[in-house]
Amino acid sequence: MPAAVVRLITPRALTLSLLIALAVATRLVIHFIPGVIPYNFTPVEALGLFGGTWFADRRSAFMVPLAAMAVSDLIIGLYPLLPLVYACIAGSVLLGFRLRQRRGVLAIATAAVVSSTGFFVITNFGVWASTGMYPHSFAGLLACYVAGLPFYPATLAGTLVWSAILFGGYALLARRWPTLAAAAPAR
């Protein structure tokens, strides 16, 4: 293998590529093989938290979850609330930046709950505000949130489980390969 190619295949580049592939694959399975993974049980919010916490390069922290969404959305299909969904994912990255100071289990779980809840509140508000599905009244807004409730548990569970997998898996890998830990941002 040429030396230039070997330099491109660093543990960091490989890790980032695998995270994007995992998120894309999970979203595709959810959409194209119903019942295997619950709808909304995706790693994308967790990937935003993880990226914000562990990627030394802040651009990569945003790029990884947004690239995963973009690739999978190009395959699944585009939708009107796409900018709002992407903004929520960027918000997860910003929460991840705050986790740099406190990377404990409780802090990560709290960020996962805040991220999932924020996603639920913001995207359902977007549906209410930008479509004619619900009357533009308080009762219509409430009806929109009630209609969205069945999706919230899978979003919350997905963010919590995927956060445990990503943060826990990375901690185990960093013990095995110290170069991963060396690339982490300072607390």
NUTORLUM-677052 format. One line per 10 residues: their letters; for each residue x, y, z of N, C-alpha, C, O, CB. Coordinates in nm, 3 decimals. Glycine has a CB too. Layout:
a> X,Y,Z,X,Y,Z,X,Y,Z,X,Y,Z,X,Y,Z ~ ... .
end
This chain:
mpaavvrlit> 0.085,-0.117,0.000,0.000,0.000,0.000,0.090,0.123,0.000,0.188,0.128,0.075,-0.097,0.000,0.122 ~ 0.058,0.225,-0.085,0.141,0.346,-0.089,0.141,0.419,0.046,0.042,0.415,0.119,0.092,0.441,-0.201 ~ 0.251,0.486,0.076,0.266,0.555,0.205,0.161,0.663,0.224,0.113,0.684,0.335,0.405,0.616,0.215 ~ 0.123,0.733,0.116,0.021,0.839,0.128,-0.113,0.782,0.172,-0.184,0.844,0.250,0.004,0.913,-0.007 ~ -0.148,0.664,0.122,-0.274,0.600,0.160,-0.268,0.556,0.305,-0.366,0.570,0.378,-0.304,0.480,0.067 ~ -0.155,0.501,0.347,-0.138,0.457,0.485,-0.155,0.574,0.581,-0.216,0.559,0.687,0.001,0.391,0.505 ~ -0.102,0.693,0.545,-0.116,0.811,0.630,-0.263,0.854,0.642,-0.302,0.908,0.745,-0.032,0.927,0.575 ~ -0.343,0.832,0.539,-0.485,0.868,0.543,-0.565,0.774,0.632,-0.668,0.812,0.687,-0.544,0.867,0.403 ~ -0.518,0.651,0.647,-0.588,0.551,0.728,-0.533,0.555,0.870,-0.463,0.464,0.914,-0.574,0.407,0.666 ~ -0.566,0.661,0.939,-0.524,0.676,1.078,-0.634,0.619,1.167,-0.747,0.603,1.121,-0.495,0.826,1.113 .
praltlslli> -0.604,0.588,1.292,-0.712,0.542,1.381,-0.826,0.643,1.390,-0.943,0.606,1.398,-0.655,0.514,1.521 ~ -0.791,0.770,1.389,-0.892,0.875,1.397,-0.981,0.875,1.272,-1.104,0.876,1.285,-0.826,1.011,1.414 ~ -0.922,0.874,1.153,-0.999,0.875,1.029,-1.086,0.749,1.019,-1.200,0.755,0.975,-0.906,0.885,0.907 ~ -1.030,0.638,1.059,-1.106,0.513,1.057,-1.223,0.518,1.153,-1.333,0.474,1.120,-1.014,0.395,1.091 ~ -1.201,0.572,1.272,-1.309,0.584,1.372,-1.420,0.673,1.319,-1.538,0.639,1.330,-1.254,0.640,1.504 ~ -1.384,0.790,1.262,-1.485,0.881,1.208,-1.565,0.815,1.096,-1.687,0.827,1.090,-1.418,1.010,1.157 ~ -1.496,0.747,1.009,-1.563,0.678,0.897,-1.658,0.571,0.947,-1.769,0.557,0.895,-1.460,0.617,0.803 ~ -1.615,0.495,1.046,-1.701,0.390,1.101,-1.824,0.448,1.170,-1.932,0.390,1.162,-1.622,0.303,1.198 ~ -1.809,0.561,1.239,-1.924,0.624,1.303,-2.026,0.671,1.200,-2.147,0.652,1.219,-1.878,0.742,1.389 ~ -1.980,0.731,1.092,-2.071,0.774,0.986,-2.141,0.653,0.926,-2.263,0.654,0.907,-1.996,0.853,0.876 .
alavatrlvi> -2.065,0.548,0.897,-2.123,0.427,0.838,-2.227,0.364,0.931,-2.331,0.318,0.885,-2.013,0.326,0.805 ~ -2.199,0.361,1.060,-2.293,0.306,1.158,-2.424,0.383,1.159,-2.532,0.323,1.157,-2.232,0.306,1.297 ~ -2.415,0.516,1.161,-2.536,0.598,1.164,-2.616,0.583,1.035,-2.739,0.571,1.040,-2.500,0.744,1.185 ~ -2.549,0.583,0.922,-2.618,0.566,0.793,-2.684,0.429,0.787,-2.801,0.419,0.750,-2.519,0.584,0.676 ~ -2.611,0.326,0.821,-2.666,0.190,0.815,-2.788,0.175,0.906,-2.887,0.114,0.867,-2.560,0.088,0.855 ~ -2.780,0.230,1.026,-2.893,0.220,1.119,-3.016,0.289,1.063,-3.126,0.234,1.068,-2.855,0.280,1.254 ~ -3.000,0.411,1.011,-3.115,0.482,0.954,-3.172,0.406,0.835,-3.294,0.402,0.818,-3.076,0.625,0.912 ~ -3.087,0.347,0.752,-3.137,0.273,0.635,-3.212,0.148,0.678,-3.316,0.116,0.620,-3.020,0.236,0.543 ~ -3.161,0.077,0.777,-3.231,-0.043,0.827,-3.369,-0.004,0.880,-3.468,-0.071,0.852,-3.147,-0.112,0.939 ~ -3.375,0.105,0.956,-3.502,0.151,1.012,-3.604,0.178,0.901,-3.720,0.140,0.913,-3.482,0.278,1.098 .
hfipgvipyn> -3.560,0.241,0.794,-3.653,0.281,0.689,-3.683,0.171,0.588,-3.793,0.167,0.533,-3.598,0.399,0.617 ~ -3.589,0.084,0.563,-3.609,-0.014,0.457,-3.633,-0.157,0.505,-3.674,-0.242,0.426,-3.491,-0.014,0.369 ~ -3.610,-0.185,0.632,-3.638,-0.317,0.688,-3.719,-0.295,0.816,-3.666,-0.306,0.926,-3.504,-0.399,0.716 ~ -3.847,-0.265,0.800,-3.931,-0.231,0.917,-3.931,-0.342,1.023,-3.929,-0.461,0.991,-4.074,-0.203,0.873 ~ -3.935,-0.300,1.148,-3.946,-0.393,1.259,-3.816,-0.442,1.317,-3.814,-0.496,1.428,-4.024,-0.508,1.217 ~ -3.705,-0.426,1.245,-3.576,-0.472,1.296,-3.528,-0.380,1.408,-3.486,-0.427,1.514,-3.471,-0.477,1.182 ~ -3.536,-0.250,1.384,-3.499,-0.148,1.481,-3.619,-0.054,1.491,-3.674,-0.015,1.389,-3.366,-0.071,1.439 ~ -3.660,-0.018,1.612,-3.774,0.074,1.624,-3.749,0.206,1.553,-3.638,0.258,1.553,-3.805,0.100,1.771 ~ -3.854,0.259,1.493,-3.845,0.388,1.425,-3.797,0.494,1.524,-3.844,0.497,1.638,-3.981,0.428,1.363 ~ -3.707,0.579,1.484,-3.646,0.686,1.565,-3.539,0.636,1.661,-3.482,0.717,1.734,-3.754,0.757,1.643 .
ftpvealglf> -3.508,0.508,1.664,-3.403,0.454,1.751,-3.269,0.465,1.676,-3.205,0.365,1.646,-3.434,0.304,1.791 ~ -3.230,0.589,1.648,-3.109,0.611,1.569,-2.994,0.661,1.655,-3.015,0.712,1.765,-3.137,0.710,1.457 ~ -2.873,0.647,1.605,-2.757,0.695,1.680,-2.722,0.841,1.653,-2.621,0.890,1.704,-2.638,0.610,1.647 ~ -2.802,0.912,1.574,-2.760,1.043,1.527,-2.747,1.146,1.639,-2.647,1.217,1.645,-2.857,1.093,1.423 ~ -2.845,1.155,1.728,-2.834,1.250,1.840,-2.714,1.213,1.928,-2.638,1.300,1.970,-2.966,1.251,1.925 ~ -2.698,1.084,1.955,-2.584,1.038,2.036,-2.452,1.068,1.966,-2.353,1.102,2.030,-2.596,0.887,2.065 ~ -2.452,1.055,1.835,-2.332,1.084,1.757,-2.296,1.233,1.767,-2.178,1.268,1.771,-2.352,1.044,1.610 ~ -2.398,1.320,1.771,-2.372,1.462,1.793,-2.311,1.488,1.929,-2.215,1.563,1.941,-2.501,1.542,1.778 ~ -2.367,1.425,2.033,-2.311,1.440,2.168,-2.167,1.389,2.173,-2.078,1.454,2.227,-2.398,1.364,2.271 ~ -2.147,1.271,2.116,-2.014,1.209,2.116,-1.914,1.296,2.041,-1.803,1.320,2.089,-2.021,1.069,2.054 .
ggtwfadrrs> -1.954,1.342,1.923,-1.863,1.424,1.843,-1.825,1.552,1.915,-1.708,1.590,1.917,-1.926,1.458,1.710 ~ -1.925,1.618,1.974,-1.897,1.741,2.047,-1.804,1.718,2.165,-1.724,1.805,2.200,-2.025,1.802,2.095 ~ -1.815,1.602,2.227,-1.734,1.570,2.344,-1.592,1.529,2.307,-1.496,1.575,2.369,-1.799,1.460,2.424 ~ -1.578,1.442,2.207,-1.450,1.377,2.184,-1.370,1.424,2.063,-1.249,1.403,2.061,-1.472,1.235,2.171 ~ -1.432,1.486,1.964,-1.353,1.526,1.847,-1.278,1.654,1.878,-1.338,1.756,1.910,-1.444,1.546,1.723 ~ -1.147,1.648,1.868,-1.064,1.766,1.895,-1.095,1.876,1.794,-1.093,1.994,1.828,-0.915,1.728,1.890 ~ -1.123,1.837,1.671,-1.156,1.933,1.565,-1.307,1.958,1.569,-1.387,1.870,1.539,-1.112,1.879,1.424 ~ -1.345,2.079,1.606,-1.488,2.112,1.620,-1.564,2.096,1.489,-1.682,2.063,1.490,-1.503,2.256,1.672 ~ -1.497,2.120,1.376,-1.565,2.101,1.246,-1.604,1.954,1.228,-1.712,1.925,1.178,-1.474,2.147,1.130 ~ -1.518,1.863,1.267,-1.550,1.721,1.257,-1.667,1.684,1.347,-1.748,1.599,1.312,-1.428,1.636,1.292 .
afmvplaama> -1.675,1.750,1.463,-1.785,1.722,1.556,-1.920,1.749,1.488,-2.015,1.674,1.508,-1.771,1.808,1.683 ~ -1.927,1.855,1.410,-2.051,1.885,1.337,-2.063,1.801,1.210,-2.172,1.754,1.175,-2.056,2.034,1.301 ~ -1.950,1.782,1.141,-1.952,1.715,1.012,-1.998,1.569,1.021,-2.073,1.523,0.935,-1.815,1.721,0.951 ~ -1.954,1.497,1.122,-1.983,1.353,1.128,-2.133,1.324,1.138,-2.185,1.251,1.053,-1.911,1.291,1.247 ~ -2.206,1.378,1.236,-2.349,1.347,1.240,-2.427,1.408,1.124,-2.522,1.348,1.075,-2.408,1.394,1.370 ~ -2.387,1.528,1.080,-2.458,1.590,0.969,-2.430,1.519,0.837,-2.519,1.509,0.753,-2.420,1.738,0.958 ~ -2.308,1.470,0.819,-2.277,1.392,0.699,-2.355,1.260,0.699,-2.405,1.217,0.595,-2.125,1.365,0.691 ~ -2.364,1.197,0.815,-2.442,1.073,0.825,-2.588,1.098,0.788,-2.649,1.019,0.716,-2.432,1.013,0.967 ~ -2.643,1.207,0.837,-2.781,1.242,0.804,-2.794,1.272,0.655,-2.888,1.225,0.590,-2.829,1.363,0.886 ~ -2.701,1.349,0.600,-2.710,1.388,0.459,-2.703,1.265,0.368,-2.782,1.253,0.274,-2.597,1.486,0.424 .
vsdliiglyp> -2.610,1.176,0.395,-2.598,1.055,0.312,-2.725,0.972,0.320,-2.778,0.929,0.218,-2.475,0.972,0.355 ~ -2.772,0.948,0.441,-2.892,0.865,0.455,-3.016,0.936,0.401,-3.104,0.872,0.344,-2.914,0.826,0.602 ~ -3.026,1.068,0.419,-3.141,1.142,0.364,-3.142,1.141,0.212,-3.250,1.139,0.152,-3.140,1.286,0.414 ~ -3.026,1.142,0.150,-3.022,1.134,0.004,-3.076,0.999,-0.045,-3.132,0.991,-0.154,-2.879,1.155,-0.046 ~ -3.059,0.896,0.035,-3.109,0.763,-0.001,-3.256,0.748,0.038,-3.336,0.700,-0.042,-3.025,0.653,0.067 ~ -3.290,0.789,0.159,-3.427,0.775,0.211,-3.521,0.874,0.143,-3.632,0.838,0.105,-3.430,0.796,0.363 ~ -3.475,0.996,0.129,-3.556,1.102,0.069,-3.551,1.227,0.154,-3.537,1.221,0.276,-3.700,1.055,0.051 ~ -3.565,1.341,0.088,-3.561,1.469,0.157,-3.701,1.503,0.208,-3.800,1.450,0.158,-3.508,1.580,0.064 ~ -3.710,1.591,0.307,-3.837,1.624,0.371,-3.833,1.770,0.413,-3.726,1.827,0.431,-3.864,1.531,0.494 ~ -3.951,1.831,0.429,-3.957,1.976,0.455,-3.888,2.021,0.584,-3.834,2.131,0.589,-4.099,2.018,0.460 .
llplvyacia> -3.890,1.940,0.688,-3.832,1.981,0.816,-3.682,1.953,0.826,-3.624,1.964,0.935,-3.903,1.912,0.930 ~ -3.620,1.917,0.717,-3.478,1.882,0.716,-3.391,1.989,0.783,-3.307,1.953,0.866,-3.430,1.859,0.573 ~ -3.406,2.118,0.752,-3.320,2.217,0.820,-3.339,2.218,0.972,-3.243,2.235,1.047,-3.349,2.356,0.766 ~ -3.462,2.199,1.017,-3.490,2.199,1.160,-3.429,2.076,1.228,-3.374,2.086,1.337,-3.641,2.204,1.185 ~ -3.438,1.961,1.163,-3.378,1.839,1.216,-3.226,1.854,1.224,-3.165,1.816,1.324,-3.416,1.717,1.128 ~ -3.166,1.908,1.120,-3.021,1.927,1.120,-2.980,2.027,1.229,-2.875,2.009,1.292,-2.973,1.975,0.982 ~ -3.061,2.130,1.252,-3.032,2.226,1.358,-3.036,2.157,1.495,-2.956,2.188,1.583,-3.131,2.344,1.354 ~ -3.130,2.064,1.513,-3.136,1.990,1.640,-3.011,1.904,1.659,-2.959,1.894,1.770,-3.263,1.900,1.644 ~ -2.964,1.845,1.552,-2.842,1.763,1.561,-2.722,1.853,1.593,-2.636,1.815,1.673,-2.818,1.685,1.428 ~ -2.716,1.970,1.531,-2.609,2.065,1.564,-2.619,2.105,1.712,-2.518,2.125,1.778,-2.617,2.191,1.473 .
gsvllgfrlr> -2.741,2.116,1.763,-2.760,2.145,1.905,-2.704,2.034,1.993,-2.649,2.061,2.100,-2.908,2.165,1.936 ~ -2.716,1.910,1.948,-2.657,1.798,2.022,-2.505,1.810,2.027,-2.443,1.780,2.129,-2.698,1.664,1.959 ~ -2.447,1.854,1.917,-2.301,1.875,1.915,-2.263,1.982,2.017,-2.165,1.967,2.091,-2.253,1.916,1.772 ~ -2.340,2.090,2.021,-2.312,2.196,2.119,-2.323,2.144,2.261,-2.243,2.181,2.347,-2.408,2.314,2.098 ~ -2.422,2.058,2.288,-2.431,1.994,2.420,-2.306,1.909,2.447,-2.255,1.905,2.559,-2.559,1.907,2.430 ~ -2.260,1.842,2.343,-2.138,1.762,2.356,-2.017,1.846,2.394,-1.932,1.802,2.471,-2.111,1.688,2.226 ~ -2.009,1.968,2.339,-1.899,2.057,2.377,-1.901,2.083,2.527,-1.795,2.093,2.590,-1.908,2.191,2.300 ~ -2.019,2.093,2.584,-2.031,2.116,2.729,-1.988,1.993,2.808,-1.943,2.004,2.922,-2.175,2.155,2.766 ~ -2.002,1.874,2.747,-1.962,1.750,2.814,-1.810,1.736,2.823,-1.761,1.649,2.896,-2.020,1.630,2.741 ~ -1.735,1.816,2.752,-1.589,1.806,2.757,-1.537,1.826,2.899,-1.434,1.768,2.936,-1.525,1.909,2.664 .
qrrgvlaiat> -1.606,1.907,2.978,-1.563,1.931,3.116,-1.608,1.820,3.210,-1.543,1.795,3.311,-1.616,2.064,3.164 ~ -1.719,1.754,3.177,-1.773,1.649,3.265,-1.818,1.533,3.178,-1.925,1.537,3.117,-1.893,1.703,3.352 ~ -1.736,1.429,3.172,-1.763,1.315,3.086,-1.817,1.195,3.163,-1.803,1.082,3.117,-1.638,1.275,3.012 ~ -1.876,1.217,3.276,-1.928,1.107,3.357,-2.059,1.053,3.303,-2.123,1.114,3.218,-1.946,1.153,3.501 ~ -2.097,0.938,3.354,-2.219,0.870,3.308,-2.342,0.957,3.329,-2.425,0.969,3.239,-2.236,0.736,3.383 ~ -2.354,1.019,3.445,-2.471,1.103,3.473,-2.478,1.223,3.378,-2.585,1.257,3.328,-2.469,1.151,3.619 ~ -2.365,1.287,3.354,-2.362,1.402,3.263,-2.400,1.361,3.121,-2.475,1.432,3.053,-2.222,1.468,3.263 ~ -2.350,1.247,3.077,-2.381,1.198,2.942,-2.529,1.161,2.933,-2.594,1.195,2.834,-2.293,1.077,2.906 ~ -2.581,1.092,3.033,-2.723,1.054,3.032,-2.812,1.178,3.035,-2.913,1.184,2.964,-2.756,0.962,3.154 ~ -2.776,1.276,3.114,-2.854,1.401,3.121,-2.853,1.471,2.985,-2.957,1.519,2.940,-2.799,1.495,3.230 .
aavvsstgff> -2.738,1.478,2.922,-2.728,1.540,2.790,-2.812,1.463,2.687,-2.873,1.524,2.600,-2.581,1.548,2.743 ~ -2.814,1.331,2.697,-2.895,1.250,2.605,-3.044,1.280,2.623,-3.118,1.290,2.525,-2.867,1.100,2.627 ~ -3.087,1.294,2.747,-3.228,1.326,2.774,-3.261,1.466,2.723,-3.365,1.487,2.659,-3.257,1.316,2.927 ~ -3.173,1.562,2.750,-3.196,1.699,2.703,-3.199,1.703,2.550,-3.284,1.769,2.491,-3.086,1.795,2.758 ~ -3.106,1.634,2.487,-3.099,1.631,2.341,-3.226,1.570,2.281,-3.284,1.628,2.189,-2.977,1.553,2.296 ~ -3.268,1.457,2.331,-3.387,1.389,2.279,-3.513,1.471,2.303,-3.598,1.482,2.215,-3.403,1.251,2.344 ~ -3.523,1.529,2.421,-3.641,1.610,2.454,-3.644,1.736,2.369,-3.749,1.777,2.320,-3.641,1.646,2.604 ~ -3.529,1.798,2.352,-3.521,1.916,2.265,-3.561,1.883,2.123,-3.634,1.960,2.059,-3.381,1.974,2.267 ~ -3.515,1.770,2.072,-3.551,1.725,1.938,-3.703,1.709,1.927,-3.763,1.756,1.830,-3.479,1.592,1.903 ~ -3.762,1.644,2.024,-3.907,1.623,2.026,-3.982,1.757,2.026,-4.071,1.779,1.944,-3.948,1.539,2.148 .
vitnfgvwas> -3.945,1.845,2.117,-4.014,1.974,2.131,-3.998,2.058,2.004,-4.097,2.112,1.953,-3.960,2.051,2.254 ~ -3.877,2.070,1.954,-3.850,2.157,1.840,-3.911,2.104,1.711,-3.974,2.179,1.637,-3.700,2.175,1.822 ~ -3.893,1.975,1.683,-3.945,1.922,1.556,-4.097,1.916,1.554,-4.159,1.939,1.450,-3.888,1.784,1.530 ~ -4.159,1.885,1.667,-4.306,1.886,1.670,-4.359,2.028,1.658,-4.462,2.051,1.593,-4.358,1.820,1.800 ~ -4.292,2.124,1.719,-4.331,2.263,1.700,-4.320,2.301,1.552,-4.406,2.371,1.499,-4.244,2.356,1.788 ~ -4.213,2.254,1.487,-4.195,2.281,1.345,-4.307,2.224,1.260,-4.354,2.288,1.167,-4.062,2.226,1.298 ~ -4.350,2.102,1.292,-4.462,2.042,1.220,-4.586,2.128,1.238,-4.656,2.157,1.141,-4.489,1.897,1.269 ~ -4.614,2.167,1.361,-4.732,2.249,1.389,-4.726,2.383,1.317,-4.824,2.427,1.257,-4.745,2.272,1.541 ~ -4.609,2.449,1.321,-4.596,2.584,1.266,-4.590,2.587,1.114,-4.635,2.684,1.053,-4.473,2.648,1.321 ~ -4.536,2.482,1.052,-4.508,2.490,0.907,-4.602,2.407,0.820,-4.590,2.410,0.697,-4.368,2.447,0.882 .
tgmyphsfag> -4.693,2.333,0.880,-4.785,2.254,0.799,-4.928,2.291,0.834,-4.953,2.361,0.932,-4.760,2.101,0.819 ~ -5.020,2.244,0.756,-5.161,2.265,0.785,-5.223,2.145,0.854,-5.345,2.131,0.858,-5.237,2.296,0.658 ~ -5.138,2.058,0.909,-5.189,1.936,0.973,-5.268,1.965,1.100,-5.358,1.889,1.137,-5.075,1.842,1.005 ~ -5.234,2.075,1.167,-5.298,2.108,1.295,-5.338,2.255,1.292,-5.269,2.337,1.231,-5.202,2.079,1.415 ~ -5.449,2.289,1.356,-5.488,2.431,1.364,-5.379,2.512,1.434,-5.316,2.463,1.528,-5.623,2.448,1.438 ~ -5.358,2.633,1.390,-5.257,2.719,1.452,-5.316,2.787,1.575,-5.342,2.907,1.578,-5.204,2.825,1.351 ~ -5.336,2.704,1.675,-5.389,2.748,1.804,-5.319,2.665,1.912,-5.247,2.570,1.881,-5.547,2.731,1.811 ~ -5.342,2.702,2.036,-5.282,2.625,2.145,-5.332,2.480,2.143,-5.255,2.387,2.165,-5.314,2.690,2.281 ~ -5.461,2.462,2.115,-5.517,2.326,2.106,-5.453,2.248,1.993,-5.428,2.128,2.007,-5.670,2.332,2.086 ~ -5.425,2.314,1.881,-5.358,2.248,1.769,-5.216,2.209,1.803,-5.170,2.101,1.767,-5.359,2.338,1.646 .
llacyvaglp> -5.145,2.299,1.874,-5.008,2.269,1.917,-5.008,2.150,2.012,-4.924,2.060,2.000,-4.944,2.392,1.985 ~ -5.100,2.151,2.105,-5.111,2.040,2.200,-5.141,1.909,2.127,-5.084,1.805,2.160,-5.219,2.069,2.304 ~ -5.231,1.914,2.030,-5.265,1.794,1.951,-5.143,1.743,1.875,-5.123,1.622,1.863,-5.381,1.825,1.851 ~ -5.061,1.834,1.825,-4.940,1.795,1.753,-4.843,1.723,1.846,-4.785,1.620,1.809,-4.872,1.918,1.691 ~ -4.825,1.777,1.967,-4.736,1.711,2.063,-4.791,1.575,2.107,-4.714,1.480,2.124,-4.716,1.800,2.185 ~ -4.919,1.565,2.125,-4.980,1.437,2.164,-4.960,1.335,2.052,-4.928,1.219,2.078,-5.132,1.455,2.196 ~ -4.979,1.378,1.928,-4.960,1.287,1.814,-4.814,1.242,1.801,-4.788,1.133,1.752,-5.005,1.355,1.683 ~ -4.720,1.325,1.845,-4.579,1.291,1.838,-4.529,1.205,1.953,-4.421,1.148,1.945,-4.499,1.414,1.832 ~ -4.608,1.196,2.060,-4.565,1.120,2.179,-4.523,0.976,2.151,-4.427,0.930,2.212,-4.676,1.119,2.280 ~ -4.590,0.901,2.062,-4.546,0.762,2.039,-4.403,0.751,1.985,-4.341,0.645,1.998,-4.641,0.696,1.942 .
fypatlagtl> -4.351,0.857,1.925,-4.215,0.853,1.870,-4.109,0.889,1.973,-3.992,0.854,1.957,-4.204,0.945,1.752 ~ -4.148,0.960,2.078,-4.052,1.008,2.177,-3.978,0.897,2.252,-3.856,0.906,2.267,-4.121,1.095,2.275 ~ -4.047,0.793,2.300,-3.973,0.689,2.375,-3.859,0.625,2.295,-3.752,0.599,2.350,-4.069,0.581,2.420 ~ -3.882,0.599,2.166,-3.776,0.539,2.085,-3.661,0.637,2.063,-3.545,0.597,2.061,-3.832,0.492,1.949 ~ -3.695,0.765,2.047,-3.590,0.866,2.031,-3.505,0.873,2.158,-3.382,0.873,2.152,-3.651,1.005,2.000 ~ -3.572,0.880,2.273,-3.501,0.887,2.401,-3.418,0.761,2.425,-3.300,0.769,2.459,-3.600,0.908,2.516 ~ -3.480,0.645,2.407,-3.408,0.519,2.429,-3.291,0.506,2.332,-3.182,0.464,2.370,-3.504,0.399,2.412 ~ -3.314,0.542,2.207,-3.206,0.534,2.108,-3.089,0.623,2.145,-2.974,0.580,2.137,-3.258,0.573,1.971 ~ -3.118,0.746,2.187,-3.010,0.837,2.224,-2.935,0.787,2.347,-2.812,0.795,2.353,-3.065,0.977,2.249 ~ -3.008,0.734,2.444,-2.943,0.681,2.564,-2.858,0.557,2.533,-2.742,0.548,2.574,-3.048,0.646,2.671 .
vwsailfggy> -2.916,0.462,2.460,-2.844,0.337,2.429,-2.724,0.365,2.339,-2.614,0.316,2.366,-2.938,0.236,2.360 ~ -2.744,0.444,2.233,-2.633,0.472,2.142,-2.525,0.554,2.211,-2.407,0.539,2.181,-2.684,0.545,2.018 ~ -2.565,0.642,2.304,-2.463,0.716,2.381,-2.380,0.620,2.463,-2.257,0.633,2.469,-2.530,0.822,2.472 ~ -2.444,0.523,2.527,-2.371,0.423,2.606,-2.276,0.344,2.516,-2.161,0.319,2.552,-2.469,0.327,2.678 ~ -2.323,0.307,2.399,-2.240,0.230,2.305,-2.122,0.314,2.257,-2.008,0.268,2.258,-2.323,0.182,2.185 ~ -2.150,0.438,2.214,-2.043,0.522,2.159,-1.942,0.564,2.266,-1.822,0.546,2.249,-2.103,0.646,2.094 ~ -1.992,0.620,2.376,-1.900,0.666,2.481,-1.830,0.549,2.548,-1.708,0.554,2.570,-1.976,0.748,2.586 ~ -1.903,0.444,2.580,-1.843,0.326,2.643,-1.749,0.253,2.550,-1.640,0.212,2.590,-1.950,0.231,2.690 ~ -1.791,0.235,2.425,-1.705,0.169,2.326,-1.578,0.245,2.301,-1.470,0.186,2.289,-1.780,0.151,2.195 ~ -1.589,0.377,2.293,-1.470,0.459,2.271,-1.374,0.449,2.390,-1.253,0.441,2.372,-1.510,0.605,2.247 .
allarrwptl> -1.430,0.449,2.510,-1.345,0.437,2.629,-1.268,0.304,2.627,-1.150,0.300,2.660,-1.430,0.447,2.759 ~ -1.335,0.197,2.588,-1.268,0.067,2.578,-1.163,0.067,2.468,-1.052,0.016,2.487,-1.371,-0.044,2.552 ~ -1.197,0.124,2.353,-1.100,0.130,2.242,-0.980,0.216,2.278,-0.866,0.184,2.242,-1.167,0.183,2.115 ~ -1.004,0.327,2.349,-0.895,0.417,2.387,-0.799,0.350,2.485,-0.680,0.381,2.488,-0.950,0.546,2.448 ~ -0.850,0.258,2.565,-0.760,0.182,2.654,-0.670,0.089,2.573,-0.552,0.071,2.604,-0.841,0.100,2.757 ~ -0.729,0.032,2.470,-0.655,-0.062,2.386,-0.558,0.010,2.293,-0.445,-0.035,2.274,-0.752,-0.147,2.304 ~ -0.603,0.123,2.234,-0.521,0.201,2.142,-0.509,0.343,2.195,-0.595,0.427,2.167,-0.583,0.200,1.998 ~ -0.403,0.372,2.270,-0.385,0.503,2.332,-0.384,0.620,2.234,-0.407,0.734,2.275,-0.258,0.504,2.409 ~ -0.357,0.595,2.105,-0.358,0.705,2.008,-0.497,0.766,1.997,-0.509,0.884,1.965,-0.311,0.655,1.870 ~ -0.602,0.690,2.023,-0.737,0.746,2.021,-0.755,0.844,2.137,-0.812,0.952,2.120,-0.843,0.634,2.028 .
aaaapar> -0.709,0.806,2.253,-0.719,0.894,2.370,-0.635,1.019,2.353,-0.673,1.126,2.400,-0.677,0.819,2.496 ~ -0.522,1.006,2.286,-0.433,1.121,2.265,-0.497,1.226,2.175,-0.464,1.344,2.185,-0.301,1.075,2.205 ~ -0.589,1.185,2.087,-0.654,1.279,1.995,-0.770,1.353,2.060,-0.829,1.442,1.998,-0.703,1.205,1.872 ~ -0.804,1.319,2.183,-0.918,1.380,2.250,-0.888,1.524,2.291,-0.774,1.557,2.323,-0.958,1.298,2.372 ~ -0.992,1.609,2.291,-0.971,1.748,2.335,-0.947,1.754,2.485,-0.991,1.666,2.560,-1.093,1.835,2.297 ~ -0.879,1.857,2.527,-0.853,1.875,2.670,-0.984,1.904,2.743,-1.078,1.959,2.685,-0.751,1.990,2.693 ~ -0.988,1.866,2.868,-1.110,1.890,2.949,-1.124,2.035,2.983,-1.220,2.074,3.049,-1.109,1.808,3.076 .
end
